[in-house]
Amino acid sequence: MSSCPQPAVSLNPCQRATGTNPSGEHTSAELAELFGVARSTVYRAIKRAAAALGPV
């Protein structure tokens, strides 16, 4: 058994959530409901995606 905590959700739904809303059509709450995750998970996924893109 690994000592590292496992993510509650695979990255695939998080990646889809961040790619689903480029125009801001959906709220974070709507995305969370759509993908079956908590709003905080959506916020973290967006933050990770923004960090991966680098400064604009």
N, C-alpha and C positions, 0 to 999 in steps of 0.2 A: 504494500500500500504506500502510495506517495505521500510525503508530508506537505506537499503543495496543495492548496485548495483548488478544487476543480471549479470551473465556471458553471454557474447554474444554467446557462444557456450557451449553446454552441455559437461560434462567431457567425455562422451562416445567417441566422435570423437577424443578428445585429447588422451585418453587412447589408442585407437586403433592406433593413429599416432605414439605414442612412442613404442608400441609393434610391429608395422609393420616393423621397420627398425633396428633390433638389429645388423645386419651385416654392416650397413652403405651403403646399396645399393642405397638408394635414398637421394637426397639433401633435405634440409629443404624446399626449394621452391617447389620441386616436391611433398612432403608430404602435404604442404599447399594447392596446387592445387588439389591434390587427395581428400582431406577432405573438401575443400571449406572454408578454414580459411586463415587468414593472416600468414605470416612467423613468425611474432612476437608471435603469438599464439602457433605455433609449438615450438619455442624456450622456451616459458614459460612452456609449457607442459613437455618438456624434462627436464628443470630445476627442476620442481616439482617432476618428477619421480625419478631423481637422488637424490634429498633430501630425498625422502621417502625410498630409498634403503640404505641410510646412507653411511658412509665412506667405501671406498674399501680397 
